[in-house]
Amino acid sequence: MSATSQAHMEDHAHDHGHHKQSFITKYIFSMDHKMISKQYLITMLFMGVIGIMMSVLFRMQIAWPGESFKIFEILLGKWAPEGVMDPNIYLALVTIHGTIMVFFVLTQGLSGTFSNLLIPLQIGARDMASGFMNMVSYWLFFISAVIMLLSLFVEAGPAAAGWTIYPPLSALPQAQGGSGTGMTMWLISMGIFIASSLLGSLNYVVTVLNLRTKGMSMTRLPLTVWAFFVTAIIGIVSFPVLLAAALLLIMDRSFGTSFFLSDIFIQGEVLHYQGGSPVLFEHLFWFLGHPEVYIVILPAMGIVSEVLSTNSRKPIFGYRAMVASILAIGFLSTIVWGHHMFVSGMNPFLGSVFTFTTLLIAIPSAVKAFNWITTIWKGNLQMNVAMLWSIGFVSTFITGGLTGIILGDSALDINVHDTYFVIAHFHLVMGISAVYGMLAGIYHWYPKMFGTMMNKNLGYIHFWITAICSYGVFFPMHFVGMAGVPRRYYTNTAFPMFDDLTDIQIVMTVFAIIAALVQVVFLYNFFHSIFYGKKATQNPWNATTLEWTTPVEHIHGNWPGAIPEVHRWPYDYSKVNEDGEYVLPGQDFVPQHIPLQENEDEFNH
């Protein structure tokens, strides 16, 4: 190590207090991006367990309406007298489940964990642009999660207006039990969550633009970093709109304004509201709500691209097309929100415009799907656990995406709007696919996060049972939706035409319970491997990107000496010279920091 780089590292260690970190500064109020990514990950896992438990409870109610279950009485208390679920808590469970899974698991679980872990490591930076802002971002997220969970214990019940919190249910505290304090806590929690998300996103963008190592041009960035970068930009553009909607909703609830309310009657009483429009709230909510889908799915797409290329031992197919499709998805995601509102009385011409933009966004999504398939075509496939989750992602993304073409067409959407068909679509294309991408990332970068390997056999069990059960839950749901069964109903026993579908509901619920139980295998594998897993080597997957050049033992600053200089793009797998031999003898991968050999051309991507 040169004297200059040694002095730089000493200065860096001094700046961060590296040589005198206490337990609190190292593990709790840490400014190290690697530790903050672990904090996001473990918080997300905890929230995910709660969200999954809620889904199992209301699935049981749907399959066996009015039945008495001891577990209802244990977990829901006064909301399940003698083990029978109260209708009010049913809608509250649906609401908080959706909120937790969309925002606290999929949004920050993916972006918070993997943007934090990978952006500095893959671009060759010592840390994020602002370690303090990064720490504040996590703790705002944590406070937001705590407030959301505390709302479950409010006397009148948590928010119960659906996760989209449409007025007037969400705007009138007297509308129902969950419209009171529980709804107020929901809004406060989301306001703090949005602040957390914005701080994190600004940090990610500035870090990518300003802290890339020498030689790391934008066209040499891994697709993961491109995905995180565009995701952060979408968040900066769209999250403030939801914050505005939440603030206006708080004013309607508490200060007598009428942004979203007009001519409301409750039990014969005329309320003093006029001039507002609940459809205005829908526009504001979905202006975030649809980009939110891509805030969730883009990081998963980036992770899957990386894992598929690494484990196919092939360069990613169409790197520039993949980058262009990420940018196209980022732009188009902001002009498709109206397809959630085809039945809101929208002008048919405007509906046709949103139909066009919605079908247009299928093109870059299809480009990515075809490129993933072409990447693994005739590859030397390493079927490890991360690879299985990535292939599963491609499967569910295509399956769920095809039904999106139906829902994106204003004429076809009317027939299945607000039915189980919608639930089946967005759970497959967004929920399940994003979770698969997240799990691929956890299994792939676990050695980098914790320095140990997860148990492969337990990983296979986790994948296969989860994959089978995911389709077992959501594939039949399409047919239930096409039969007209409405979503969010506590029970359908009042509709004799749905009686024949009860058995399908039971089958889906059994699959859901099995899927929830098998996550215990994953949690055991995850936490047990931290302490007792096999020690990881520096580059266990023989990957090319810069994070695998850092030592297994974490240091604050990532590299013990000078930061590696980049000489090539990130996907030089199975690259051969003129003689048909690997560029590096006996090695089917060339890391980014290895200089180009004599007469070697950089891959024309």
N, C-alpha and C positions, 0 to 999 in steps of 0.2 A: 504494500500500500504506500503511495507516495506521501511525502510530508504534507503536501497541500491538501490532499483528500483527508488525511488524518486530522489535520487542523480543522477542516470543515466539519467533520463528524463530531469533533469535540465541541465546536461551537454549537452545532445542532443539538447535541445532547444537553448542553448547558441551557440552551433556549427553552427546551421542553422539560427541564427538570428531570431528565431521564435517569440521572445517577442518584436521585433521592425521592423516587416516587413512593408514596405510601399506598396502602391498600385502597384508600378512597380515591386517590388521584389516578391509580392504575386501573381499577375495576369498576368504579362507580362514576365519578366525574372525569372520565378519561377524555383526552383530546386526540387519541390515536385512532385513526380511521378503522383499523382492524378490530380494535376492541369495541368501537361503536357499532360496527357491523354485527358483531356477536350479540350486543345488547338488543339491537333491532330484531335479530333472528330469534332469540329466546323469548322476548316479549311477544313476537308474532306467534310463536308456537303455543304459548299460554292462551292467547286470545283465540287461536284456531281451535284449541280443545273446547273452549266454551261455545264457540260458534257451531261446532259439529254436534256437541251435546244438545244444543237447542234444536237443531234440525232433526235429530232423532226423536225428541219429545213431540214435536208437532207432526212428524211423519206417523208416529204411533197413533196420535189423535185422528189423523186422516184415514188410516187403515182400519182402526177399530173405534169409530165415533161413539162417544158416550160411555165407553168401557172404563172400569175402575182399574188403575195401576198403582201399586204401592210406590213405585219410583216417582210418580207425579206428586204424591202426597209428601214424599221426602224432600224433593227438590223444589217444589212450587209452593209448599205450605198452604197458606189460606187461599191461594188461587186454584187449589185442587182439593176441595172438600171431599173427604172419603175417597180420594184417589181419582175423582172425575175432573178433567180439566175445565176451568172456567173459560167461556168464550172470549172474555176480554184479554186474558193472558195469552191466548192463542195468537191473536194478531200482534201482541207485543213481542212474542217470541220470534215471529216471522220478521218483524221490523228490526229487532236488535241483531238477529242472525244475519240478515242482509247487510246491515251497517258494519258489523264486525268483519264479515268476510270480505266485503268490497274494499273498505277503507283500511282497516287495521291489519288484515292478513295479506290481501293481494297487493294493495297499493304500497304501503310502507314495508310490508314483509319482503316484497321483491326489490323495490327501489332502495329502501333504507338499508337492507342487508347487502345486496350485491353491488349497488352503485358505490357504497362506502368501501366495500372490500376491494373491488376490482379497478375502479377508475385510477387511483394513484398507482397501484401495482402494475397495471397494464400499460399506462402511458409513461411510466418511469418518473414518478414524482415521490418526494419524501412523504407527503401527506396531502390532505385537502388544502385548498387555498386558505380556508379559515378553520382551524381546529376548534376554536371557541364556538363559532357559529354552528359547527357540526355537533358539538356537545349539546348546545342549547336546543337544536332541532330534535335530537333524540329525547331530551327530557320534556319538551313540550308534547311530543308524541306519547310519552309515558303518562303524563298528567292527563292528557286527553283520554287515554284508555281507561285510567282509573275513574274519571268522572263518568264515562259511559257505563262502566261496570257498577258504580254506585247507584246509578239511576234504576238499576234492577231492584233496589231495596226501598224505593220510595213508596210511601203508604198507598197512594192511589195507583201505583204501577208505572212501569217505564213507558216510553214513547210507543204509541200503537197506531201510527198513521201510515204504516208501510215504510220501507227504507227510503222511498222517494218523498216522504212527508208532504204530500199535497195538502194545501188548504182546501176546505175550511177545517178539516179534522185537526190539522196541526196549528191552525191560527186562532182557534177559539178554546181557551183553557177549560171552558165549561162543556165542551162537546162530548167528552168521555173522560174516564179516569186517567188514561194515558196521555191526554192532551194537557194535563196540568204540569206539575213540577217535573215529571219525567220528560216531557217534551222540552221544557226549558233547559234541563241538563243535557239533553241530546244536542240542542243548538249551541250551548256553551262548549261542549266537548268538540263539536265539529269546527267551531271557530278556532279553537286552540290547535286542532289537527291541521287545519289549513295553514296556520302560521308556521307550524312545524314543516309541512310539506314545502312551502315557499322558501324557507330558509335553506332547507336541504337542496332544493332544485337550483337555487341561485349558486350555491357552493359547487354543485356538480358542473354547471355550465362554465363557471369561471375557471375551475380546475382544468377541465378539458381544453379550454381555449388557451390558457396561459402557462401551464406547468408541464407540457409535454417535453420529454427528454430530447437530446440532440438526435436528429434523424427521424423522429417520430412525426412524420407529416400526417395530415388528416387522412390521406389515402393509404396509410400504413396502420391505421387504428384497427384493432380487432372489432368485429361486428357487435360484440357485447358493449363496447364503449360507445359506438355509434347509437345503439339502441338506448342506452342510459342517457346519452346526451340529448337526443330528440325527445325522449320521455320527459326530461326535466324542462325542456322548452314548452312542451304541451302543458305541463303542470303550471308553469308561470303564467301562461296565457289564460288558462281556463279556471283554475281554482279561485282566483279573486271574484269571479262571477258568482260562484256558490256562496262565497263569504258575503257578497252584497245581498243575495237572496235571503240568507240566514239573518242578516241584520234587519232587513225590511220586515221579515217575519216576526222577529222579536219586537219591532216597533208596533206591528199590528196587534200582537198579543198583549203588550204591556203599556203602550202609550197612546192607544185610541186611534191610530192611523188606519187607513183603508187602502193599502196597496193591493192586497189580494182578496179583499172581501167586498161583497155587494149584495144588498137585499137579502139578508140572512134572517131566517126564523128559527127559533129553538123552542119547542113545546108551546107554540102559539105566540111566543113573545117576539116582537119585532126588534131586532138589534139595530143600533144606530151606525150602520155602515152603508156607504154607497160609493159607487164609482170605481171600485177596485176590480181586479180580474184574477181569478185563480189560474187562468191560462198563462198570464204573465209569469207566474211562479214556475209553471211547467217549462217555459222557454228558458228562464234563467237556470233552472235545475239541470235541464238536459244539455244546455250549452257547456256545462261541466260534465254532465252524466255520460255523454257519448265519448268525448275525448278521454274520459276516465277509463272506458273500456280499453283504449289503446295505451293509456298510462299503465294499465295492468298487463296487457299482452305483449307490448313491445320489449320490455326487459326479458320476458320469457322467450321471445323469438331470438333475441341476441344470445341468450344462454344456450338455447338449443342449437343455433348455428355453430357455436364454438364446440359444443360437445360432439355433434355429428361429424364435424370435420376431423376433430382429434381422434375419434374412435373409428372413423372410416379409413384413417391414414391417407386421406386425400385432401387436396386443396378444396376450399369451399367453392362450389360452382357459381360463377357469375358474381364475383365480389362487388363490382360496381353496380350491377343491377340490384343486388341486395341493399346496398347503401341508398340507391335511388328510391327503392320501394319503401325503405324506412322513412325517408324524407317525404315521399308522396303520402304515406299513411299519416304522418304527422300533420301535413297541411290539410288533407281531406277530412281528417277526424273532426275538424272544427266547423265543417259546413254540412253535416249530416244529421244534426240533432233532431230535426223535425220528424224523422221516421218513427220516433216514440209517440208522436202526437197525431197520427193520421185520423184518429177517431175523436179528436177534440173540437171538431167543427172547423178545421183548417180549410182555407180556400183550396179547391181541387187543383188549381194551377200550381199553387205553392207546394201542394203534396207531390205533384209530378216532378217538380224541381228537386225535392228531397229524395224522391225515388231515383232520379238520375244520379245524384251525387253518391247515394248509398250503393248503387250497383257499380259505380265507378271505383269505389274504394275496394271492391272485390278484385280488381286487376292487380294492384301491388301485393295484395295478400296471396293471390294465386301465384304470382311470380316467386314469392318466397317458398310456397309449398312445392312448386315444381323444382326449384333449385335445391331444396333439402333432399327431395327424392333423387335428383341427379347426383348430388354429392355422395350419397351412400351407394349408388348404383355401381356394381362391380368393385366396391371398396373392399379392403381387407378388414372386415368388421370385427371390432373388439366388443363383444356383447356383455359389457359390464353393466352395473345397475344404472348408472347415469345414462348410458346409451339406450337402455330399454325405456326409461322415462322420456327421453327425447323422441324416440320413434313413436311412443304412445301419444306424445304431444302432437306430432304431425297427424296422427290418426284422428284424434278428437277435434283438432282444429279444422280439418277438412270436413268431418262429419257435421260439426256444429255450424261451420261456415255455409254449407249448402242450404241449411234451413234458413239462414239469414237472407238468402235471396228471396225467399217467400215473404218473410216479414218486412223486407225492404221495399216491397211492391205495395203501393197504397191500396190497390184493389184487392189483393190477396190477403193483406194484413187484417182487414176489417173482420174477416171470418174467424180468425184465431186470436185476435187481440185480447189480452187479459185472460187467456186460457193457459192450461198447463203446457201448451206448445211453446209459448214464450219462455217459460221457465226451463224447459228442456233445451231450447236453443241457447240461451245465454249461459246456462250452467256448463254446457259442453264447450262452447267456443271461448268463453271467458273464464268461468270458474274452474272447471276440471283442467282445461288446457294450461291455464296459468299456474295451477298447483303442480301439474306435471313438470312444467318448466322450472318452477321453484325447486322441486325435489331433485330434478336433474342437476341443478346448480349446487344443491346441498351435498349430494353424493359426490359430485365432481370436485368441488373446491373444499370439501371437508378437511382433507389433509393439509391444505394451506391455512385453514382457519384454526385447526386444533392440533396439528402436528401428528395426528394418528389416523388410522384407516377405520372406516366402518365395516362391520361384518357383512361380507358379500352375500352369504346364503340367506341371512335375515332380510337383506335388501331385495333378493329375488322373491321371497315370500311376500314381502310388502308390495312389490310391484304387481305381481300376477293377481293377487286377491283384490287389490284396489282397482286394477284395470277392469277385471271382470265385473266387479260390483258397480263401478261407475257407469258402465253401459247398461247393467242390469237395472239401475235406477232411472237413468235419463232416456234410454232408447224407447222403452214402452210409453214414457211420458208424452212423446210426440203424438201417439195415437189417442191417448186420453184427451189431449188438447184438441185434436181434430174432431173428437166426439163432442166437444163443446163444454167440457168440465171447466168451470171458472177457477182461477187461482185465488188464494187467500181466504177461501171459505172454510169456516170451522168444521162444517159437515155438509155433505150433499144428500143427506137422507130425505130432505124435503122434495127432491127431484127424482121421481121414480125412473125416469129415462136413464139415470146413471147407475142404477142398482147393479146392472150386469158388469160394471167396471170395478166393483169392490174388490174382486179377486186380484185384479192387476195392481190396485193400490196396495194390497197386502204384500204381493211379490216385490214391488218396488221398496216397500218399507223394510222387508227382511234383508234385501240387498244393502239398504242404507245402514242398517244396524251392523251387518257383517263388516261393511267398509269402515264404519266408525271404530269397531273393535280392533281391526287389524292395524289401525294407526298406533295402537299401544306397542305393537312390535317395532314400529319405526322409532317411537319415543324411547323405548328401552335401548334400541341399537344406538340411537343418537347420544344419549347421556352416558350409557355404559362405555361407549367407545372413547369418549373424552378422557376417561381415567384409565381404562384397561385395554383400549384398542392397540393393535399392532402399530409400532412406530413407523411413521411415513418417511419415505425417502424424499429428497428434494424435488424430484420431478417424476412422480409415480406413473403418470400417464404418457410420458415421453411427448410432452406438448411443447409448442414453439414460443408461446407468449412470455412476456417479461416476468410475470409473477412467479414463474417457476425457477427464476434465477436467484430469488431471495433465499436466505437460509431458512431451514425448517423452524428454528427457534425465532420467535418474533423479536425484532428490535424496533425501537421507535425511530423511524427513518428508513426502514425497509431494507436498504443495502448497507453492508458494513463499510464499503469503500465508495469509490466513485459510482455514480449511476451508470448502468450500461448504455452505450450508444447503439441506436437502431440502424441496421443496414438493409433490411428487407421487410416485405409484407408479412403478416402473421400466420400464413397458412402454407409454408413450404414443407409439405409432407410428400414422401415418396418421390423426391426430386432427383433426377439422374443427370449425369453429364453426357458428353458426346459418346463416351464409351459404353453407356448403358449402366454405369455404376452409380451408386448413391453419391451425392455431392460430398457428404461426410461418410467415409468408408464404414460400412457395417451399421449405419444409422439412418433410419428412414424418415428422419425429421431434422430440420435445420432451424435452431432458435433464432429469433429476430436479431440478437446482438452479435451473431457470427458474421464477419465481413464476407462480401461476395468473393468467391474463389476466382482464380485467373480464368478468363474466358467465360465466366458464368454471367448469364443475363438475369436480371431480376424478373420474376414471373410476370408475364404480361396479363394482368387481370383487369 
